[in-house]
Amino acid sequence: MQLRRAALLIAIALAACRAESADPLLVEVPAGLVRGVEQGGDLVFRGIPYAAPPLGALRWRPPQSAEPWDGERDVTQNAPACPQLSEGWNQAQADFWDEDCLTLDIRTPSRDGKLPVMVWIHGGSNRAGSSGGPADSNMTAQGVVHVAIQYRLGLLGFLSHPELSAEGDGASGNYALMDQIFALQWVRDNIHLFGGDPENVTIYGESAGSQDTSLLLAAPAAQGLFHKAILQSGTWGFGMPFRSLEDAEQLGAGLGPVADLRELTADAILERQSTYLEDPATLFLRTTIDGKVLPDTPDQLVANNAPRPVIIGTDKVEFGPGGDDMDLLAHAENWFPGRGAEALAAYRAEQADPRRGHIAMRIQSDGEFHCPADRTANLLAELDWPVWRYEFDIGEDGGLTRHAYEIGFIFDRVEIGSGAHMQDYWAALAITGDPNGATDIATDRPHWERWDPATPRQMRFTAEETAMEAGKPRARFCAYSNSF
């Protein structure tokens, strides 16, 4: 009788385990159980910790494995963003942040099978923003698993300091890139639990997220963690020279001893950041060659890496000063160092396209975005990487486009000119390695030719048409720049 009762109890326990494992919303990741939510026919998991909270002694150190928890962790609500100040557009994130922010979101159509994976790296000048978007996107209807990651921002993510270099075997800074690499390692090891294929991962991002994506193309530690990439309005340097570790350490040393900085609250760090020795608008967009994550400049590193399919694009108008009532010569010199006068004369002499905005806008859009994108596309194509180049030119109510406006067209599959959808191209690259490939819902769309530096042609997305056009329309201006 006792043996029969014991066998019955074991059977009940096994049945309970099977029932638990059959629950598609309950997933066991290395740190514990997480419970998601069903949304629009998909399974959504928000705010899964992929690393330990970077607090106290872990502030300005490489990310560590997430700390285990007991029981089920509810991952149905948005997690806090990483610490940041309000810049208006990010008010929601500035109102809801925590230094314990190294989390990721996953939206999957099914936990069965091996679906291609798309990992979004958010923008925000590397000092603002959050994972957002992908957990609510309909991208999964294309037959992919959609992931978004968070990473340390601002001083907390990019501080170099002589004392930190002494702790870090001669290198410091780029902790945000370390976070992103660590998150991609988590995806490689765990995305199969959510129906994703770790051997078919595409990373993509916009603005600073695009810059970080491009840096991951180069970083040795990121190799093998992803297989394709999409760069939306951002390159290795945004047209600015790379910063040496020595220069970055000098900036950081002005903040005081690291021991004191680790005692400060995150609010106090943000206060320091707002008055930090250099224009905060570009401080965290200047890439630091730290000697560890980036042991050399990205253009040199990428030559050692295996070619991967890449989409590189820009908005026709990105951003810039509100008008031409400024020192245009100084502005041109800033974006075309040493040749500002020649560049300004060329801009004044051109027959201006009204879709490109005023002169100051054109100068910054070209110097910071279009010219570096062309140079990056050329370099990768010359290294035999499959590259596709685009320009997005759709604005609100027929007006000029603007920086980041294309994101909604991609996340929400908004129709554009010629009945095409940018999302179809993006998903096709992720699934097949070619933006012209098939997806679960992609419709017929204009063929997108690969970028060839000898005869460059790019895809032009407008409200009226989706069509190829001759590339390098700004070649005469980009001739005054040699920056990435």
VMD Tcl script that draws the C-alpha trace (Angstrom):
set ca {
  {0.00 0.00 0.00}
  {2.77 2.41 0.94}
  {4.61 1.63 -2.28}
  {1.44 2.20 -4.29}
  {0.83 5.50 -2.46}
  {4.43 6.62 -3.09}
  {4.10 5.75 -6.78}
  {0.85 7.71 -6.93}
  {2.47 10.76 -5.32}
  {5.37 10.57 -7.76}
  {2.96 10.33 -10.68}
  {1.05 13.36 -9.41}
  {4.29 15.31 -9.01}
  {5.44 14.39 -12.51}
  {2.08 15.38 -13.92}
  {2.31 18.71 -12.13}
  {5.78 19.28 -13.57}
  {4.55 18.41 -17.04}
  {1.60 20.76 -16.63}
  {3.92 23.51 -15.46}
  {6.32 23.00 -18.34}
  {3.41 22.98 -20.76}
  {2.46 26.49 -19.70}
  {3.77 28.63 -22.59}
  {3.87 31.74 -20.38}
  {6.18 30.13 -17.81}
  {9.86 29.86 -18.79}
  {12.83 28.78 -16.72}
  {15.86 30.94 -17.49}
  {19.20 30.48 -15.69}
  {18.30 32.84 -12.83}
  {14.79 31.46 -12.23}
  {11.24 31.19 -13.50}
  {9.66 34.08 -15.44}
  {5.99 34.44 -16.27}
  {4.94 36.47 -19.29}
  {1.61 37.45 -20.80}
  {-0.32 36.65 -23.97}
  {-0.71 39.70 -26.20}
  {-2.24 39.71 -29.66}
  {-1.62 36.01 -30.08}
  {2.05 36.33 -29.11}
  {3.90 35.57 -25.88}
  {5.45 38.69 -24.35}
  {8.08 38.83 -21.60}
  {9.19 42.28 -20.38}
  {12.12 43.14 -18.18}
  {13.93 39.80 -17.86}
  {17.23 40.45 -16.02}
  {20.15 39.33 -18.15}
  {22.81 40.60 -15.73}
  {23.25 41.50 -12.07}
  {22.32 45.03 -10.97}
  {25.40 47.20 -11.74}
  {25.32 48.80 -8.29}
  {27.90 49.64 -5.64}
  {31.14 47.79 -6.33}
  {29.74 46.64 -9.71}
  {29.31 50.22 -10.92}
  {31.78 50.74 -13.80}
  {32.70 47.09 -13.95}
  {31.90 44.48 -16.62}
  {28.41 42.96 -16.30}
  {27.99 39.86 -14.15}
  {25.46 37.03 -14.31}
  {21.96 37.80 -13.09}
  {21.27 36.97 -9.45}
  {18.93 33.98 -8.93}
  {15.44 34.58 -7.55}
  {12.92 32.30 -5.84}
  {9.54 31.44 -7.29}
  {8.03 33.00 -10.38}
  {9.13 36.46 -11.49}
  {6.36 38.49 -13.10}
  {7.64 39.92 -16.40}
  {4.41 41.34 -17.75}
  {5.08 45.04 -17.13}
  {7.65 47.45 -18.53}
  {10.85 47.46 -16.52}
  {12.49 50.72 -15.42}
  {14.76 52.45 -17.91}
  {18.41 53.08 -17.09}
  {19.15 56.39 -15.28}
  {18.72 59.44 -17.51}
  {17.74 63.09 -17.54}
  {14.67 64.36 -19.35}
  {15.17 65.77 -22.84}
  {11.46 66.06 -23.50}
  {11.02 63.15 -25.88}
  {12.12 60.71 -23.16}
  {10.03 62.13 -20.31}
  {8.43 58.76 -19.56}
  {11.84 57.11 -19.16}
  {13.19 60.02 -17.12}
  {10.23 59.57 -14.76}
  {10.69 55.80 -14.41}
  {14.28 54.63 -14.12}
  {16.46 52.57 -11.82}
  {20.15 51.80 -11.82}
  {19.09 48.14 -11.69}
  {18.13 48.19 -15.37}
  {20.03 45.50 -17.25}
  {16.97 43.76 -18.65}
  {15.62 42.62 -21.99}
  {12.18 42.18 -23.55}
  {11.08 39.28 -25.74}
  {8.04 38.92 -27.98}
  {7.63 35.56 -29.70}
  {4.88 34.03 -31.82}
  {5.68 30.58 -30.44}
  {8.09 28.82 -28.12}
  {8.17 25.87 -30.51}
  {10.60 25.69 -33.40}
  {13.68 27.75 -34.27}
  {12.65 31.17 -35.53}
  {15.05 33.92 -36.68}
  {15.79 36.46 -33.95}
  {15.89 40.26 -34.23}
  {17.55 42.19 -31.37}
  {16.82 45.92 -31.10}
  {19.36 48.32 -29.54}
  {17.58 51.56 -28.69}
  {18.82 55.05 -29.47}
  {19.01 58.22 -27.40}
  {22.56 59.58 -27.81}
  {23.79 56.82 -25.46}
  {22.41 58.88 -22.58}
  {18.63 58.34 -22.83}
  {15.93 55.96 -24.06}
  {14.82 52.43 -23.17}
  {14.05 49.05 -24.71}
  {10.48 50.13 -25.66}
  {8.90 49.27 -29.01}
  {9.68 45.65 -29.89}
  {7.49 44.14 -27.16}
  {4.50 45.90 -28.78}
  {5.60 45.56 -32.43}
  {3.85 43.37 -35.00}
  {7.24 42.33 -36.41}
  {6.62 38.83 -35.02}
  {3.91 38.30 -37.67}
  {6.78 38.03 -40.15}
  {7.92 34.85 -38.39}
  {10.65 36.17 -36.09}
  {11.33 36.45 -32.38}
  {11.70 40.12 -31.40}
  {14.07 41.11 -28.58}
  {15.05 44.50 -27.11}
  {17.89 45.14 -24.68}
  {18.76 47.88 -22.20}
  {22.26 49.01 -21.36}
  {23.94 51.50 -19.05}
  {23.74 55.09 -20.28}
  {25.73 58.30 -19.94}
  {28.47 58.40 -17.33}
  {27.31 55.09 -15.91}
  {27.83 53.41 -19.28}
  {30.83 55.20 -20.77}
  {33.09 56.65 -18.06}
  {36.81 56.17 -18.57}
  {39.07 56.98 -15.62}
  {42.70 56.22 -14.76}
  {41.64 54.34 -11.63}
  {39.11 52.30 -13.56}
  {41.78 51.45 -16.12}
  {44.01 50.25 -13.28}
  {41.16 47.99 -12.13}
  {40.45 46.82 -15.67}
  {43.87 45.63 -16.87}
  {44.67 48.92 -18.52}
  {41.28 49.72 -20.08}
  {38.08 51.46 -19.01}
  {34.90 52.86 -20.49}
  {32.50 51.27 -22.98}
  {30.62 49.47 -20.19}
  {27.45 49.94 -22.24}
  {28.99 47.95 -25.09}
  {30.00 45.27 -22.59}
  {26.35 45.16 -21.48}
  {25.20 44.72 -25.07}
  {27.69 41.92 -25.69}
  {26.63 40.24 -22.43}
  {22.98 40.51 -23.47}
  {23.79 38.93 -26.83}
  {25.54 36.09 -25.00}
  {22.36 35.64 -22.95}
  {20.35 35.53 -26.19}
  {22.74 32.95 -27.67}
  {22.39 30.73 -24.61}
  {18.68 31.14 -23.87}
  {16.66 32.32 -26.87}
  {15.85 28.70 -27.80}
  {13.63 28.66 -24.71}
  {11.47 31.25 -26.46}
  {11.40 29.59 -29.88}
  {14.37 31.50 -31.29}
  {17.32 30.24 -33.30}
  {20.65 31.32 -31.75}
  {22.32 30.64 -35.10}
  {20.21 33.24 -36.89}
  {20.38 36.54 -34.99}
  {20.11 40.03 -36.48}
  {21.02 43.10 -34.44}
  {19.65 46.49 -35.36}
  {19.24 49.95 -33.91}
  {18.63 53.62 -34.60}
  {20.81 56.65 -33.88}
  {23.09 55.76 -30.93}
  {21.63 52.26 -31.17}
  {22.80 52.16 -34.77}
  {26.22 53.42 -33.75}
  {26.44 50.69 -31.11}
  {25.31 48.11 -33.69}
  {28.13 49.22 -35.98}
  {30.63 49.00 -33.12}
  {29.48 45.44 -32.42}
  {30.30 44.65 -36.06}
  {33.88 45.53 -35.12}
  {34.28 44.46 -31.46}
  {36.18 41.15 -31.20}
  {34.14 39.92 -28.23}
  {30.87 40.30 -30.19}
  {31.91 38.10 -33.09}
  {29.83 34.96 -33.46}
  {26.96 36.36 -31.39}
  {24.96 37.66 -34.38}
  {24.83 37.11 -38.11}
  {23.30 40.21 -39.75}
  {22.90 43.88 -38.88}
  {20.82 46.94 -39.73}
  {22.08 50.47 -39.14}
  {19.45 53.22 -39.02}
  {20.97 56.72 -38.86}
  {24.20 56.06 -37.04}
  {27.77 54.92 -37.71}
  {30.97 54.24 -35.77}
  {31.75 57.89 -35.15}
  {28.87 60.08 -36.39}
  {31.44 61.97 -38.43}
  {33.50 62.83 -35.32}
  {37.08 61.68 -34.65}
  {37.52 58.71 -32.35}
  {38.65 59.48 -28.81}
  {41.79 57.90 -27.35}
  {41.70 56.19 -23.98}
  {44.13 58.80 -22.64}
  {41.83 61.65 -23.61}
  {38.82 59.83 -22.16}
  {40.68 59.14 -18.92}
  {41.61 62.81 -18.62}
  {37.93 63.75 -18.88}
  {36.97 61.18 -16.28}
  {39.72 62.13 -13.82}
  {38.15 65.55 -13.48}
  {35.19 63.97 -11.69}
  {37.28 62.88 -8.71}
  {38.28 59.52 -7.21}
  {36.35 56.43 -8.27}
  {35.71 55.40 -4.67}
  {33.87 58.67 -4.10}
  {31.95 58.32 -7.36}
  {30.76 54.86 -6.36}
  {29.32 56.34 -3.18}
  {27.17 58.83 -5.08}
  {23.53 58.19 -5.83}
  {22.50 57.75 -9.44}
  {20.75 61.13 -9.19}
  {24.03 62.72 -8.19}
  {25.79 61.04 -11.11}
  {23.18 62.48 -13.47}
  {23.75 65.92 -11.96}
  {27.49 65.59 -12.61}
  {26.71 64.41 -16.12}
  {24.72 67.53 -16.93}
  {27.77 69.73 -16.34}
  {30.45 67.27 -17.41}
  {33.46 69.02 -18.87}
  {32.23 68.81 -22.48}
  {29.07 69.32 -24.49}
  {26.81 66.47 -23.29}
  {25.06 66.48 -26.66}
  {28.06 64.74 -28.23}
  {30.04 63.45 -25.24}
  {28.67 59.90 -25.32}
  {28.58 59.70 -29.11}
  {32.36 60.10 -29.38}
  {33.66 56.55 -29.64}
  {36.49 55.75 -27.23}
  {39.14 53.31 -28.41}
  {39.51 51.80 -24.96}
  {41.98 49.03 -25.80}
  {39.70 46.22 -24.60}
  {36.23 46.23 -26.11}
  {37.70 48.20 -29.00}
  {41.42 47.37 -29.16}
  {41.73 49.34 -32.41}
  {39.62 51.72 -34.48}
  {36.44 50.08 -35.83}
  {37.43 50.47 -39.49}
  {40.60 48.49 -38.75}
  {38.90 45.86 -36.59}
  {36.11 45.09 -39.02}
  {38.60 44.01 -41.68}
  {39.44 41.00 -39.48}
  {35.83 39.86 -39.11}
  {33.69 37.57 -41.24}
  {31.44 39.40 -43.73}
  {27.76 39.64 -42.79}
  {24.73 41.11 -44.57}
  {24.15 44.73 -43.52}
  {21.54 47.39 -44.28}
  {22.78 50.96 -43.80}
  {20.46 53.93 -44.03}
  {19.74 57.56 -43.24}
  {16.79 59.90 -43.15}
  {16.96 62.56 -45.85}
  {16.84 65.20 -43.11}
  {18.23 64.06 -39.78}
  {18.53 67.15 -37.60}
  {20.50 70.32 -37.08}
  {20.11 73.97 -36.08}
  {16.68 75.55 -36.39}
  {17.79 77.97 -39.11}
  {20.67 79.63 -40.90}
  {20.84 82.58 -38.49}
  {24.18 81.43 -37.10}
  {27.89 81.31 -37.92}
  {27.61 78.97 -40.90}
  {31.35 78.94 -41.49}
  {32.05 77.68 -37.96}
  {29.23 75.16 -38.35}
  {30.70 73.88 -41.63}
  {34.17 73.74 -40.13}
  {32.83 71.66 -37.24}
  {31.50 68.98 -39.59}
  {34.13 69.30 -42.32}
  {37.31 70.08 -40.34}
  {39.95 71.93 -42.31}
  {37.67 72.32 -45.32}
  {34.69 74.15 -43.88}
  {35.01 77.16 -46.18}
  {35.09 74.98 -49.31}
  {32.14 72.93 -48.10}
  {30.08 76.01 -47.23}
  {30.75 77.49 -50.67}
  {29.53 74.26 -52.26}
  {26.34 74.28 -50.20}
  {25.65 77.90 -51.11}
  {26.21 77.16 -54.79}
  {24.02 74.06 -55.03}
  {20.54 74.10 -56.45}
  {18.93 73.21 -53.17}
  {16.43 70.39 -52.84}
  {13.58 71.77 -50.69}
  {13.28 68.29 -49.11}
  {16.72 68.74 -47.57}
  {16.00 71.83 -45.50}
  {18.12 74.93 -45.00}
  {21.91 75.10 -45.32}
  {22.74 74.50 -41.65}
  {20.46 71.46 -41.62}
  {22.02 70.08 -44.77}
  {25.54 70.55 -43.43}
  {24.84 68.65 -40.20}
  {22.72 65.92 -41.80}
  {25.53 65.26 -44.27}
  {28.51 65.64 -41.92}
  {27.01 63.62 -39.08}
  {24.96 61.03 -40.97}
  {24.98 60.78 -44.77}
  {28.70 61.03 -45.46}
  {29.73 58.63 -42.67}
  {27.06 56.18 -43.85}
  {28.41 56.27 -47.40}
  {31.97 55.75 -46.17}
  {30.92 52.84 -43.97}
  {28.93 51.24 -46.80}
  {31.90 51.64 -49.14}
  {34.34 50.09 -46.69}
  {32.16 47.07 -45.93}
  {31.33 46.49 -49.60}
  {35.01 46.67 -50.50}
  {35.59 43.98 -47.86}
  {33.00 41.81 -49.69}
  {30.23 42.33 -47.16}
  {26.73 42.27 -48.71}
  {25.49 45.84 -48.16}
  {22.20 47.56 -48.97}
  {21.92 51.35 -48.64}
  {18.70 53.38 -48.20}
  {17.38 56.91 -47.73}
  {14.06 57.55 -45.95}
  {12.10 60.66 -46.98}
  {8.62 60.64 -45.42}
  {7.47 63.37 -43.05}
  {4.38 64.23 -41.06}
  {1.61 65.74 -43.23}
  {3.96 65.87 -46.21}
  {6.62 67.88 -44.38}
  {10.31 67.14 -44.06}
  {11.26 63.90 -42.46}
  {13.21 63.91 -39.22}
  {15.59 61.82 -37.18}
  {13.99 58.56 -35.92}
  {10.70 59.05 -37.82}
  {11.20 55.79 -39.73}
  {11.04 53.63 -36.59}
  {7.25 53.52 -36.49}
  {7.11 52.43 -40.14}
  {9.32 49.47 -39.27}
  {7.86 48.44 -35.91}
  {4.23 48.82 -37.04}
  {4.47 47.78 -40.73}
  {3.12 51.07 -42.05}
  {2.61 51.11 -45.83}
  {4.82 53.46 -47.83}
  {5.16 54.40 -51.50}
  {4.44 51.75 -54.15}
  {2.49 49.77 -51.56}
  {5.74 48.53 -49.98}
  {6.55 48.09 -46.30}
  {9.97 48.76 -44.80}
  {9.27 46.07 -42.22}
  {9.15 43.45 -44.97}
  {12.68 44.31 -46.08}
  {13.97 44.30 -42.51}
  {12.39 40.96 -41.65}
  {13.53 39.42 -44.94}
  {17.14 40.31 -44.17}
  {16.78 38.70 -40.74}
  {15.19 35.55 -42.14}
  {17.10 35.03 -45.39}
  {20.14 37.33 -45.31}
  {18.69 39.35 -48.21}
  {16.07 42.16 -47.90}
  {14.46 40.82 -51.08}
  {13.78 37.41 -49.51}
  {10.50 35.91 -48.33}
  {8.86 36.23 -44.92}
  {5.59 34.92 -43.51}
  {3.61 38.00 -44.65}
  {5.87 40.02 -46.97}
  {4.17 41.19 -50.15}
  {5.73 41.85 -53.54}
  {8.02 44.84 -53.34}
  {10.56 46.64 -55.52}
  {13.88 44.85 -55.83}
  {16.64 46.31 -53.66}
  {20.03 46.22 -55.35}
  {23.21 45.71 -53.38}
  {25.49 48.68 -52.84}
  {28.43 48.86 -55.20}
  {30.94 51.66 -54.52}
  {31.80 51.80 -58.23}
  {28.19 52.36 -59.34}
  {26.33 53.13 -56.11}
  {22.54 52.92 -56.03}
  {20.37 53.11 -52.93}
  {16.73 52.43 -52.12}
  {14.67 55.57 -51.68}
  {11.61 55.31 -49.43}
  {9.10 58.11 -49.99}
  {5.35 58.55 -49.60}
  {4.98 58.32 -53.38}
  {7.34 55.52 -54.31}
  {9.82 52.91 -53.18}
  {12.50 52.80 -55.84}
  {16.21 52.59 -56.53}
  {18.06 55.81 -57.25}
  {21.65 56.72 -58.03}
  {23.61 56.64 -54.81}
  {25.93 59.23 -53.31}
  {23.74 62.22 -54.18}
  {25.95 64.24 -51.82}
  {29.29 63.03 -53.16}
  {30.51 66.54 -53.87}
  {29.93 67.52 -50.24}
  {31.21 64.27 -48.75}
  {34.47 64.83 -50.62}
  {35.25 67.38 -47.91}
  {34.97 64.74 -45.17}
  {37.01 61.63 -44.38}
  {35.29 60.63 -41.16}
  {33.14 57.68 -40.21}
}
mol new
graphics top color blue
foreach p $ca { graphics top sphere $p radius 0.5 }
foreach p [lrange $ca 0 end-1] q [lrange $ca 1 end] { graphics top cylinder $p $q radius 0.2 }
display resetview
